[in-house]
């Protein structure tokens, strides 16, 4: 079930990215700017989660530097093509694929 807002803990579980990394990426990427609720806690929207999944793909999987990831995010934002980008995948599908990849890496390391 989709929600309008997710806490930093829920976002971390959905994306597989630790909360301290989320806060760090927030300081580096203007595209990632979660709102804050009345208590001052971060609340992430669907678009924030999609941005996080794109950053995770670029930085952790494709091994882009943060500067390279920033350029790629801008390129994707300005790209006129109709191809589906990683950020356009549903976060449930991306989360499941990430879990499968992590499981396979873990399994490989045990062999």
C-alpha positions, 0 to 999 in steps of 0.5 A: 500500500502506497503512503503519501509520506514515509519516515526516514526509517521506512524510506531506509527499509524500502530503499536499502539505504542507511539513514545516515547515507540518506542525510548525507545525500540530502546535503549533496543533491538538490534533487533530494530534499524531503519535507519536514513535518511539524516535529522537524522530522524528515518525511519522504514522498514517492518522488524522493524515494525514486530519486534515492533509488536512482542515486543508489543505482548510480553510486552503489551499483554503477560506482559513479562518484557523487559529482558524476551522479549529480551530472547524470541526474541532471542529464536524465532530468533534461533528457527528452527521450521516452526511455524508462529510467531507473527512477521510473520503476516502481519502488516496490519492484526496485526494492525487490530487485535490490533484495535479490541482488543483495541475496545473490551477492551474499550467497556468492560470498558464502561459496 
